[in-house]
Amino acid sequence: MVAVEAAEQVVPPVPEHVDETGLSASLIEQLILKALYFRGEVTGRDLAGGVGLKYSVIEETIENLKRQHLISVKRSLGIGNKSAVFALADAGRTLAREYLEINQYNGPAPVPLYQYTAVVRRQRHPDSWLTPEALARAYRHMVVTPRILGQIGPAVNSGKSFLIYGQPGNGKTALAEALFRIEDTPIYIPYAIEYQGNIVQVFDPIYHQPIDEDEGELSALINEPTYDRRWFRSKRPFIITGGELTLDMLDLSYNESSKVYDAPFQIKANNGIYLIDDFGRQRATPAEVLNRWIVPMERHVDYLSFRSGGKMTVPFEAFLIFSTNLSPDQLGDEAFLRRIQYKMMLDNPGEAEYRDIFMKFAAARDFRCDPAVLDAFVELRYRQAGRPMRRCHPRDVISHAIDLINFERLQYALTVEVLNRAWESCFAEG
């Protein structure tokens, strides 16, 4: 079954028959029995909702389980089996335990890999999806020069790989994180994927933000689902990993207890952004990390391994960003760096940009800073000291100033003395 495209986005269609789920009747039976095993007595409607399918789709399976005396009807709360309350019979409880030995997945039915691939491919951004105006709105909370926006825009619009490098403290991570603010259509992400009997869990509450999930029980009773409930509607994901990243984290992770696989970060980030922060600081070398991405970046596919030795081919549609404090020549040679399509050096701010950042951060903390005070501070701490400016300095200094003011019960104002004392507590002087 192929997703149909609505006016704004791709919508996974609601399966009307078991065949349209792409799953075997046996797998659906397993999910029903495990749901009853864990939940006890459940109405037909709630049982269907738990596995993410319409009751009419699982009704035949329910009837077969009744005929085999694996489940029974305890009572009815209305007309029809949808309102009946089901529970496991003794034989059903025994069979459910056997199914739990296979795996302990208990949730919405998984989506077969081919359906997942079709939806991910169609949820790719079209050409010229990002406008300069939309990009500027995403960065309106920051002081960003037109030159920086002009470098970010083509990279983001293309969806190709992107390297941001420069001195620490200049906001590389913040610059990447602001992309999450771009106004964009939501996407659909499956709770889990099924391939050759293996279940791979995709949903991760840390990285995924389901939306439209607060419809309420009354609404759910009245309205037919408008999309396949094996999927959830979500903002496009934004995932960050840093120095803790290992190559093992980029493959399937098998849980020995549940016998279910967990999807790696790049799958959880599909149709969104995956930021590898502190690139070059991982336990693997930059060459090893980047070599892991050569095929996915060029072919938009990735190969993941099951513990049995089998593999599955999955779509790779994440916008990959590398952020590093290292200079490019410390990462690899020219041929190595060509693998990353776009590069941007985020240099130190000029004095005018620094002042804008300082004043904007001060205003956000309810300070009105006298320009003369800032002049004196810049003269002493930067011009006379010959210290380079960093975009993080205003935040750090003002935050320390607030701590000082609060502790000593001083007037809530930025003075030359307060700023200089804050500076001294903030930076280690050589």
TILOVEX-25305 format. One record per residue (C-alpha): residue number from 1; y negated, z negated, x negated. Coordinates in Angstrom, 1 decimal. Layout:
BEGIN
NUM Y Z X
...
//
This chain:
BEGIN
1 0.0 0.0 0.0
2 -3.3 1.1 -1.5
3 -6.6 -0.8 -0.9
4 -9.2 0.9 1.2
5 -12.9 0.9 0.1
6 -15.4 -0.6 2.4
7 -19.1 0.2 2.3
8 -19.8 -2.5 -0.3
9 -16.5 -3.2 -2.0
10 -12.7 -2.7 -2.1
11 -10.9 -4.7 0.5
12 -7.1 -5.4 0.2
13 -5.8 -4.4 3.7
14 -3.9 -6.9 5.8
15 -0.1 -6.1 5.7
16 1.3 -5.5 9.1
17 5.0 -5.3 8.1
18 7.1 -6.8 5.4
19 7.4 -3.4 3.7
20 3.6 -3.3 3.3
21 3.6 -6.5 1.3
22 5.6 -4.8 -1.5
23 7.8 -7.9 -1.7
24 11.5 -8.3 -0.9
25 12.6 -10.2 2.2
26 14.4 -12.6 -0.1
27 11.2 -13.6 -1.9
28 9.4 -14.2 1.4
29 12.4 -16.3 2.6
30 12.2 -18.4 -0.6
31 8.5 -19.0 0.0
32 9.0 -20.1 3.6
33 11.8 -22.5 2.8
34 9.9 -24.0 -0.2
35 6.8 -24.4 2.0
36 8.8 -26.3 4.6
37 10.5 -28.4 1.9
38 7.2 -29.6 0.6
39 5.3 -29.9 3.8
40 7.9 -31.1 6.3
41 7.2 -30.1 9.9
42 4.8 -27.1 10.1
43 3.6 -24.9 12.9
44 4.4 -21.2 12.7
45 0.7 -20.4 12.4
46 0.2 -22.8 9.5
47 3.4 -21.6 7.8
48 2.1 -18.1 7.9
49 -1.3 -19.2 6.6
50 0.4 -21.0 3.8
51 2.1 -17.9 2.5
52 -0.9 -15.8 3.1
53 0.7 -13.4 5.7
54 0.3 -12.8 9.4
55 2.9 -14.6 11.6
56 4.1 -11.2 12.9
57 5.0 -10.2 9.3
58 7.2 -13.3 8.7
59 8.5 -13.6 12.3
60 11.7 -11.6 11.7
61 12.5 -13.8 8.6
62 11.9 -16.9 10.7
63 14.3 -15.7 13.3
64 16.9 -14.9 10.7
65 16.5 -18.4 9.2
66 16.9 -19.9 12.7
67 20.1 -17.9 13.4
68 21.6 -19.1 10.1
69 20.7 -22.7 11.1
70 18.5 -23.1 8.0
71 15.5 -24.1 10.0
72 15.0 -25.5 13.5
73 12.3 -25.8 16.1
74 11.3 -29.4 16.6
75 8.9 -28.8 19.4
76 6.2 -26.4 20.7
77 2.5 -26.9 20.9
78 1.8 -23.8 23.0
79 3.2 -20.5 24.0
80 5.2 -18.5 21.5
81 6.8 -19.2 18.1
82 3.4 -19.1 16.4
83 2.8 -22.5 18.1
84 6.3 -23.9 17.5
85 6.8 -26.7 14.9
86 9.5 -25.8 12.4
87 11.4 -28.0 10.0
88 14.3 -27.5 7.6
89 17.8 -28.2 8.7
90 20.2 -29.9 6.2
91 21.5 -26.5 5.0
92 18.0 -25.2 4.7
93 17.0 -28.2 2.5
94 20.0 -27.5 0.2
95 19.1 -23.9 -0.1
96 15.4 -24.7 -0.7
97 16.5 -26.9 -3.7
98 18.4 -24.0 -5.1
99 15.4 -21.8 -4.8
100 13.3 -24.4 -6.5
101 15.7 -24.1 -9.5
102 14.6 -20.5 -9.8
103 10.9 -21.4 -9.7
104 8.7 -24.0 -8.1
105 5.9 -21.6 -7.0
106 4.6 -22.8 -3.6
107 1.6 -21.0 -2.3
108 0.3 -17.7 -1.0
109 2.8 -14.9 -1.5
110 2.3 -13.0 -4.8
111 1.0 -9.5 -4.9
112 3.2 -6.9 -6.6
113 1.9 -5.6 -9.9
114 1.3 -2.1 -8.6
115 -0.9 -3.3 -5.7
116 -2.8 -5.5 -8.2
117 -3.4 -2.6 -10.5
118 -4.7 -0.4 -7.8
119 -7.3 -2.9 -6.6
120 -8.4 -3.9 -10.1
121 -9.0 -0.2 -11.0
122 -11.0 0.4 -7.8
123 -13.1 -2.7 -8.4
124 -14.5 -1.3 -11.6
125 -18.2 -1.0 -11.7
126 -19.3 2.6 -11.0
127 -21.5 4.5 -13.4
128 -25.2 3.3 -13.4
129 -24.3 0.2 -11.3
130 -26.9 -1.9 -13.2
131 -30.6 -1.3 -12.8
132 -33.3 -2.6 -15.2
133 -34.8 -4.6 -12.3
134 -31.5 -6.4 -11.6
135 -31.0 -7.2 -15.2
136 -34.6 -8.6 -15.5
137 -33.9 -10.8 -12.4
138 -30.9 -12.3 -14.1
139 -33.0 -13.3 -17.1
140 -36.1 -14.5 -15.2
141 -35.2 -18.1 -16.0
142 -35.4 -17.3 -19.8
143 -38.0 -15.9 -22.1
144 -36.6 -12.5 -23.1
145 -38.4 -9.6 -24.6
146 -38.2 -6.1 -23.2
147 -36.6 -5.0 -26.5
148 -33.7 -7.5 -25.9
149 -33.2 -6.4 -22.3
150 -33.3 -2.8 -23.5
151 -30.4 -3.5 -25.9
152 -28.3 -5.5 -23.4
153 -28.7 -3.2 -20.4
154 -26.8 -0.1 -21.7
155 -23.9 -2.2 -23.0
156 -23.5 -4.1 -19.8
157 -23.8 -1.0 -17.7
158 -21.2 0.8 -19.7
159 -18.7 -2.1 -19.6
160 -17.7 -1.4 -23.2
161 -17.2 -4.1 -25.8
162 -20.3 -5.8 -27.1
163 -21.1 -7.8 -30.3
164 -24.0 -10.3 -30.4
165 -24.7 -11.7 -33.8
166 -27.5 -13.7 -35.5
167 -28.5 -17.1 -36.8
168 -27.3 -20.2 -34.8
169 -29.7 -21.6 -32.3
170 -31.2 -18.4 -31.1
171 -29.5 -18.3 -27.7
172 -26.6 -15.9 -28.1
173 -24.3 -17.8 -25.8
174 -27.1 -18.4 -23.2
175 -28.0 -14.7 -23.4
176 -24.4 -13.8 -22.5
177 -24.0 -16.5 -19.9
178 -27.1 -15.2 -18.0
179 -25.1 -12.1 -17.2
180 -23.3 -14.2 -14.6
181 -26.6 -14.3 -12.7
182 -26.6 -10.6 -12.1
183 -26.6 -9.9 -8.3
184 -23.3 -8.2 -7.7
185 -20.7 -7.5 -5.0
186 -17.8 -10.0 -4.9
187 -14.3 -8.9 -5.8
188 -10.8 -9.8 -4.7
189 -8.4 -11.7 -7.0
190 -4.8 -12.5 -6.1
191 -3.4 -16.0 -6.2
192 -0.4 -14.7 -8.1
193 1.3 -11.5 -9.2
194 5.0 -10.6 -8.9
195 6.9 -8.3 -11.3
196 10.6 -7.9 -11.6
197 11.2 -11.3 -10.0
198 8.7 -13.1 -12.3
199 5.7 -14.8 -10.8
200 2.4 -14.9 -12.7
201 -0.2 -17.3 -11.4
202 -3.7 -15.8 -11.7
203 -5.9 -18.2 -9.7
204 -7.6 -20.7 -11.9
205 -10.1 -23.1 -10.2
206 -11.9 -23.6 -13.5
207 -12.9 -20.0 -13.7
208 -12.7 -18.6 -10.2
209 -15.2 -19.4 -7.4
210 -13.7 -18.5 -4.0
211 -16.2 -17.6 -1.3
212 -16.0 -17.4 2.4
213 -13.2 -20.0 2.4
214 -15.0 -22.4 4.7
215 -14.3 -20.6 7.9
216 -12.8 -23.7 9.5
217 -9.6 -24.0 11.5
218 -11.1 -22.9 14.9
219 -12.4 -19.7 13.3
220 -9.0 -19.1 11.7
221 -7.3 -19.5 15.1
222 -9.6 -17.1 16.9
223 -10.2 -14.3 14.3
224 -7.7 -12.0 12.8
225 -7.9 -11.9 9.0
226 -10.2 -9.1 7.6
227 -8.3 -8.9 4.3
228 -5.0 -9.6 2.8
229 -4.9 -13.4 2.4
230 -2.7 -13.2 -0.6
231 -6.0 -12.5 -2.3
232 -9.2 -14.6 -2.4
233 -12.8 -13.3 -2.3
234 -14.7 -14.4 -5.4
235 -17.7 -13.9 -7.6
236 -16.9 -11.8 -10.6
237 -15.4 -14.2 -13.2
238 -17.1 -15.2 -16.4
239 -14.8 -16.8 -18.9
240 -15.7 -18.3 -22.3
241 -13.3 -19.2 -25.1
242 -14.5 -20.3 -28.6
243 -13.0 -21.5 -31.8
244 -10.0 -23.0 -30.0
245 -8.7 -19.5 -29.1
246 -5.3 -18.6 -30.5
247 -3.4 -15.3 -30.2
248 -0.8 -17.1 -28.1
249 -3.5 -17.8 -25.4
250 -3.8 -14.1 -24.9
251 -0.3 -13.6 -23.6
252 1.7 -15.0 -20.7
253 2.2 -18.8 -20.8
254 5.5 -20.0 -19.3
255 5.7 -23.4 -17.7
256 9.2 -24.9 -18.3
257 8.9 -27.3 -15.4
258 7.7 -24.9 -12.7
259 9.3 -21.8 -14.2
260 6.1 -19.9 -13.4
261 3.9 -17.9 -15.8
262 0.2 -18.5 -16.1
263 -2.0 -15.4 -16.7
264 -3.9 -15.2 -20.0
265 -7.7 -15.3 -20.0
266 -8.3 -11.6 -20.1
267 -6.3 -11.2 -16.8
268 -8.2 -14.0 -15.2
269 -11.4 -12.2 -16.3
270 -10.5 -8.8 -14.9
271 -13.5 -7.1 -13.2
272 -15.7 -9.7 -14.8
273 -16.8 -10.9 -18.3
274 -14.8 -12.4 -21.1
275 -16.9 -14.0 -23.9
276 -15.3 -14.8 -27.2
277 -17.8 -17.3 -28.6
278 -18.0 -18.3 -32.3
279 -16.1 -15.1 -33.2
280 -14.8 -15.5 -36.7
281 -14.2 -19.3 -36.3
282 -10.8 -19.0 -34.5
283 -7.6 -20.1 -36.2
284 -6.7 -16.4 -36.3
285 -8.7 -14.1 -38.6
286 -11.4 -11.8 -37.0
287 -9.1 -8.8 -37.9
288 -6.2 -10.4 -36.0
289 -8.3 -11.2 -33.0
290 -9.9 -7.7 -32.8
291 -6.6 -5.9 -33.5
292 -5.3 -7.7 -30.4
293 -7.9 -5.9 -28.4
294 -7.7 -2.4 -29.8
295 -5.3 -1.0 -27.2
296 -6.9 -2.8 -24.2
297 -10.4 -1.7 -25.2
298 -9.5 1.9 -25.7
299 -6.9 2.5 -23.0
300 -7.9 -0.2 -20.4
301 -4.3 -1.5 -20.3
302 -2.7 -4.6 -21.8
303 0.9 -5.4 -22.5
304 2.2 -8.9 -21.8
305 5.5 -10.4 -22.7
306 8.0 -12.4 -20.7
307 10.1 -15.0 -22.4
308 13.2 -12.8 -21.6
309 11.8 -10.2 -23.9
310 10.6 -7.9 -21.1
311 7.0 -6.7 -20.9
312 4.6 -5.7 -18.1
313 1.7 -3.4 -18.3
314 -1.4 -4.7 -16.7
315 -4.9 -3.3 -16.2
316 -7.6 -4.5 -18.6
317 -11.0 -4.2 -16.9
318 -12.9 -7.2 -18.4
319 -16.2 -6.6 -20.2
320 -15.5 -8.1 -23.6
321 -18.3 -9.8 -25.5
322 -18.1 -11.2 -29.0
323 -20.7 -13.7 -30.1
324 -21.0 -14.9 -33.7
325 -23.2 -16.7 -36.2
326 -21.6 -14.8 -39.0
327 -23.0 -11.6 -40.4
328 -21.1 -8.4 -39.5
329 -19.9 -7.9 -43.2
330 -18.2 -11.3 -43.0
331 -16.2 -10.1 -40.0
332 -14.8 -6.9 -41.4
333 -15.6 -3.5 -42.8
334 -17.3 -0.6 -41.1
335 -14.1 0.9 -39.7
336 -13.3 -2.5 -38.3
337 -16.7 -2.9 -36.6
338 -16.5 0.5 -35.1
339 -13.9 -0.8 -32.7
340 -16.7 -2.7 -31.0
341 -18.8 -0.2 -29.2
342 -22.2 -2.0 -28.9
343 -23.9 -4.4 -31.4
344 -27.1 -6.4 -31.2
345 -28.7 -8.7 -33.7
346 -30.5 -11.5 -32.0
347 -33.2 -12.3 -34.6
348 -35.5 -15.4 -34.8
349 -38.3 -15.4 -32.2
350 -41.8 -14.4 -33.2
351 -44.5 -17.1 -32.8
352 -45.7 -15.7 -29.4
353 -42.2 -15.7 -28.0
354 -41.6 -19.2 -29.4
355 -44.7 -20.5 -27.7
356 -43.7 -18.9 -24.4
357 -40.3 -20.6 -24.7
358 -41.9 -24.0 -25.5
359 -44.4 -23.9 -22.6
360 -41.7 -22.7 -20.1
361 -39.3 -25.5 -21.1
362 -42.2 -28.1 -21.1
363 -43.2 -27.0 -17.6
364 -39.6 -27.2 -16.4
365 -39.7 -30.9 -17.5
366 -43.0 -31.5 -15.7
367 -45.1 -31.6 -18.9
368 -48.5 -30.0 -19.3
369 -48.8 -29.3 -23.0
370 -52.3 -28.9 -24.5
371 -52.3 -25.7 -26.5
372 -54.1 -27.5 -29.3
373 -51.2 -29.9 -29.5
374 -48.8 -27.1 -29.8
375 -51.0 -25.4 -32.4
376 -51.0 -28.5 -34.6
377 -47.2 -28.9 -34.2
378 -46.5 -25.2 -35.1
379 -48.9 -25.4 -38.1
380 -47.2 -28.5 -39.6
381 -43.5 -27.9 -38.8
382 -43.3 -24.2 -39.3
383 -46.2 -22.6 -41.1
384 -46.7 -25.3 -43.8
385 -43.0 -26.1 -44.0
386 -42.0 -22.4 -44.1
387 -39.2 -23.1 -41.6
388 -38.0 -20.3 -39.4
389 -38.3 -20.7 -35.7
390 -35.2 -20.8 -33.5
391 -35.1 -20.4 -29.7
392 -33.3 -23.7 -29.3
393 -36.0 -25.8 -31.0
394 -38.4 -26.2 -28.0
395 -35.5 -27.5 -25.9
396 -34.2 -29.9 -28.6
397 -37.6 -31.3 -29.6
398 -38.9 -31.8 -26.0
399 -35.6 -33.4 -25.0
400 -35.9 -35.9 -27.9
401 -39.6 -36.4 -26.9
402 -38.5 -37.4 -23.4
403 -35.9 -39.9 -24.8
404 -38.6 -41.4 -26.9
405 -41.1 -41.7 -24.1
406 -38.5 -43.2 -21.8
407 -37.4 -45.8 -24.4
408 -40.9 -46.9 -25.4
409 -42.4 -46.6 -21.9
410 -45.1 -44.2 -23.3
411 -47.4 -42.1 -21.2
412 -45.5 -39.0 -20.0
413 -47.3 -36.5 -22.2
414 -46.6 -34.4 -25.2
415 -48.8 -35.6 -28.0
416 -48.8 -34.6 -31.7
417 -47.4 -38.0 -32.6
418 -44.6 -37.8 -30.0
419 -43.7 -34.2 -31.0
420 -43.5 -35.1 -34.7
421 -41.5 -38.2 -34.1
422 -39.1 -36.2 -31.9
423 -38.8 -33.5 -34.6
424 -37.9 -36.1 -37.2
425 -35.1 -37.5 -35.0
426 -33.9 -34.1 -34.2
427 -33.5 -32.3 -37.5
428 -32.1 -33.3 -40.9
429 -34.6 -32.6 -43.6
430 -33.2 -31.4 -46.9
//
